[in-house]
Amino acid sequence: MHHLAAALSWPRVKALAESGAWALLPVGSTEAHGPHLPLNVDVVIAQEVCRRVAAHREVVEFPPVSYSLTDFAAPFSGTVSVPGDTAKAMLVAVLRGIAGAGFARVAVVNHHLEPAHFKVVHTAAAEAARERSCRLVVPDHRRKPTGPLLGDEFMHGGSHAGCYETSLMLAAAPHLVDEPIRRALAPVAVDLPGAIKAGATTFLEAGGPNAYFGDPAAASADEGERLLGIIVTATLDAMR
């Protein structure tokens, strides 16, 4: 069952925490995702994963963390990047507050994949768990065995606003996808992880002048449904 914490009274939240419900914290970013997707892609996908997890568990979804470290997209309008130390301190405080409300089991459902940000998430979760002595998990679908199931573009193409993320958005929030622009976009065949290892520090330096990589025109809602199924399964596995 899916409960939205922001819409509940504090006694109801307390009762759900005492009943053993999981607390879910969706985490994303506010950053450029090509000319065809909105700035809140990561948040939308994280919240959709939470919604689908709730079909299998009783969960209380807290309001999302929508700002974090996002230096790679910094050159593009609308991107808001928060320094890593600030992002970590905020996330620790939020998780500390959720655990302090009585939730013994908390999952951070993150979909902002910038490596430095994901490191912040893991570090913050470990610190908050030590402080509050709760079970705090960070499902990480980049890792095996889940990552390879999400496709070659996810593993090697950068998974930013290409077929992977655009498909997820077509399944989760198709009204937010600019279809005429999406269908006209040419593929950007760049190995983003390889470019980062070679020293690129922004999407521009990595060869993504429009803040996307991969092939958005090849995306589909059916592929998005397949991908969501894999991510939800990985999230549930981590929660077990």
C-alpha positions as MATLAB code, in Angstrom:
seq = 'MHHLAAALSWPRVKALAESGAWALLPVGSTEAHGPHLPLNVDVVIAQEVCRRVAAHREVVEFPPVSYSLTDFAAPFSGTVSVPGDTAKAMLVAVLRGIAGAGFARVAVVNHHLEPAHFKVVHTAAAEAARERSCRLVVPDHRRKPTGPLLGDEFMHGGSHAGCYETSLMLAAAPHLVDEPIRRALAPVAVDLPGAIKAGATTFLEAGGPNAYFGDPAAASADEGERLLGIIVTATLDAMR';
ca = [
       0.000    0.000    0.000;
       1.243    3.443   -0.941;
       1.101    6.294    1.585;
       2.410    9.791    0.858;
       3.929   11.178    4.037;
       3.281   14.786    3.068;
      -0.469   14.114    2.909;
      -0.669   12.386    6.303;
      -1.078   13.678    9.828;
       1.724   13.017   12.293;
      -0.316   10.433   14.281;
      -0.922    8.503   11.065;
       2.775    8.593   10.201;
       3.608    7.422   13.716;
       1.163    4.530   13.443;
       2.585    3.434   10.107;
       6.128    3.570   11.455;
       5.140    1.482   14.468;
       3.405   -1.042   12.210;
       6.700   -1.760   10.435;
       6.044    0.045    7.147;
       9.040    0.912    5.012;
       9.924    4.568    4.549;
      10.991    5.406    1.005;
      12.948    8.534    0.110;
      13.051    9.284   -3.629;
      16.224   11.113   -4.621;
      16.973   12.846   -7.899;
      18.300   16.085   -9.285;
      17.320   19.245  -11.119;
      19.380   19.123  -14.295;
      19.269   19.235  -18.077;
      18.117   16.047  -19.774;
      18.358   16.854  -23.458;
      16.013   19.153  -25.373;
      13.109   16.707  -25.102;
      12.881   15.918  -21.368;
      12.237   18.085  -18.286;
      14.711   18.980  -15.574;
      13.054   16.661  -13.027;
      13.535   13.372  -14.901;
      15.468   11.715  -12.074;
      12.850   12.685   -9.498;
       9.951   11.487  -11.656;
      11.583    8.102  -12.236;
      12.509    7.666   -8.566;
       8.930    8.450   -7.524;
       7.542    6.028  -10.114;
       9.767    3.277   -8.716;
       8.434    4.072   -5.227;
       4.854    3.879   -6.490;
       5.434    0.469   -8.060;
       7.298   -0.883   -5.034;
       4.197    0.018   -3.030;
       2.257   -2.611   -4.964;
       4.348   -5.196   -3.079;
       5.039   -3.568    0.305;
       3.347   -1.134    2.652;
       5.425    2.007    2.225;
       5.416    5.615    3.311;
       6.939    7.772    0.575;
       8.514   10.989    1.825;
       8.812   14.131   -0.324;
      11.709   13.804   -2.767;
      15.175   15.251   -2.534;
      15.305   17.184   -5.804;
      18.673   18.962   -5.572;
      22.129   17.429   -5.372;
      25.558   17.334   -6.924;
      25.172   17.532  -10.701;
      28.333   19.108  -12.054;
      28.265   17.380  -15.447;
      25.082   19.202  -16.489;
      26.133   22.511  -14.915;
      26.730   24.344  -18.248;
      23.054   23.956  -19.225;
      20.271   26.330  -18.210;
      18.084   25.216  -15.319;
      20.609   22.824  -13.824;
      21.103   23.426  -10.108;
      24.177   21.758   -8.646;
      24.735   21.559   -4.894;
      28.266   21.050   -3.520;
      28.925   17.482   -2.431;
      29.431   18.294    1.247;
      26.199   20.282    1.329;
      24.281   17.543   -0.478;
      25.602   14.933    1.926;
      24.770   16.989    5.018;
      21.234   17.603    3.778;
      20.665   13.939    2.956;
      22.030   12.790    6.327;
      19.698   15.242    8.078;
      16.656   14.085    6.091;
      17.389   10.412    6.728;
      18.076   11.118   10.380;
      14.671   12.793   10.612;
      12.860    9.914    8.910;
      14.507    7.340   11.161;
      13.858    9.546   14.163;
      10.158    9.449   13.341;
      10.238    5.765   14.229;
      10.885    4.066   10.898;
      13.201    1.122   11.447;
      13.475    0.367    7.721;
      14.319    3.065    5.197;
      15.179    2.772    1.499;
      16.778    5.562   -0.514;
      15.375    5.261   -4.041;
      17.883    7.213   -6.114;
      17.858    7.739   -9.862;
      20.466   10.464  -10.318;
      23.362    8.432  -11.683;
      26.262   10.907  -11.621;
      29.058    8.898   -9.958;
      29.998   11.573   -7.406;
      26.352   11.963   -6.419;
      25.821    8.226   -5.945;
      28.898    8.193   -3.713;
      27.296   10.995   -1.669;
      24.092    8.943   -1.323;
      25.882    5.809   -0.133;
      28.049    7.760    2.306;
      25.127    9.729    3.724;
      23.014    6.615    4.181;
      25.803    4.799    6.021;
      26.339    7.778    8.322;
      22.630    8.168    9.081;
      22.246    4.445    9.754;
      25.087    4.518   12.279;
      23.553    7.491   14.064;
      20.041    6.055   14.257;
      20.691    2.297   14.373;
      18.094    1.591   11.699;
      18.149   -0.584    8.606;
      18.890    1.807    5.755;
      19.374    0.471    2.229;
      20.448    2.122   -1.022;
      19.401   -0.041   -3.981;
      22.018    0.466   -6.709;
      20.847   -0.798  -10.072;
      24.155    0.119  -11.713;
      25.687   -3.008  -10.217;
      25.538   -6.620  -11.339;
      23.373   -8.516  -11.866;
      20.926   -5.660  -12.521;
      23.021   -3.294  -14.634;
      23.558   -5.579  -17.651;
      19.819   -6.344  -17.764;
      19.146   -2.653  -18.401;
      20.956   -2.748  -21.723;
      24.175   -1.741  -23.446;
      23.306    1.955  -23.526;
      22.830    1.931  -19.767;
      26.141    0.181  -19.165;
      28.295    1.933  -21.779;
      26.413    4.821  -23.380;
      25.943    6.923  -20.276;
      22.197    6.356  -19.764;
      21.536   10.110  -19.752;
      18.404   11.215  -21.640;
      18.907    8.593  -24.331;
      16.842    5.491  -25.064;
      17.100    4.310  -21.448;
      15.826    7.378  -19.583;
      13.467    8.474  -22.345;
      11.824    5.041  -22.342;
      11.401    5.259  -18.567;
       9.749    8.657  -18.962;
       7.453    7.406  -21.735;
       6.255    4.728  -19.313;
       6.114    6.909  -16.184;
       5.111   10.365  -17.434;
       4.633   10.511  -21.210;
       3.022   13.947  -20.998;
       6.414   15.355  -19.971;
       8.196   14.103  -23.110;
       8.357   16.503  -26.071;
       7.566   13.953  -28.772;
       8.248   16.015  -31.926;
      11.680   16.969  -30.642;
      12.424   13.455  -29.342;
      11.632   11.807  -32.663;
      13.907   14.219  -34.545;
      16.996   13.716  -32.356;
      19.998   11.988  -33.875;
      21.867    9.368  -31.832;
      24.877   10.541  -29.842;
      27.132    7.501  -29.713;
      29.437    8.418  -26.839;
      30.792    6.092  -24.152;
      30.087    8.510  -21.295;
      31.700    6.365  -18.559;
      34.778    6.097  -20.799;
      34.815    9.846  -21.406;
      34.618   10.474  -17.652;
      37.520    8.114  -17.034;
      39.453    9.983  -19.737;
      38.996   13.248  -17.846;
      35.749   14.845  -19.041;
      34.086   16.909  -16.302;
      30.971   18.133  -18.144;
      28.573   16.774  -20.736;
      30.018   19.299  -23.192;
      33.525   17.943  -22.714;
      32.178   14.398  -23.060;
      30.670   15.137  -26.475;
      27.052   15.829  -25.539;
      26.343   19.419  -26.732;
      22.613   19.049  -26.077;
      22.879   17.220  -22.727;
      21.871   13.800  -24.008;
      23.664   10.612  -24.994;
      22.414    7.524  -26.776;
      19.314    7.335  -28.957;
      16.157    9.032  -27.615;
      14.311    8.442  -30.898;
      14.542    4.686  -30.320;
      12.796    4.916  -26.942;
       9.385    3.387  -26.293;
       6.897    3.017  -23.463;
       7.140   -0.771  -23.759;
      10.878   -0.609  -23.178;
      10.253    1.727  -20.258;
       7.894   -0.800  -18.698;
      10.534   -3.506  -19.065;
      13.179   -1.309  -17.463;
      10.902   -0.266  -14.602;
      10.170   -3.913  -13.882;
      13.887   -4.646  -13.548;
      14.560   -1.617  -11.327;
      11.583   -2.356   -9.087;
      12.679   -5.987   -8.692;
      16.193   -4.844   -7.761;
      14.750   -2.385   -5.249;
      12.585   -5.055   -3.638;
      15.553   -7.429   -3.510;
      17.566   -4.799   -1.632;
      14.681   -4.244    0.769;
      14.513   -7.967    1.535;
];
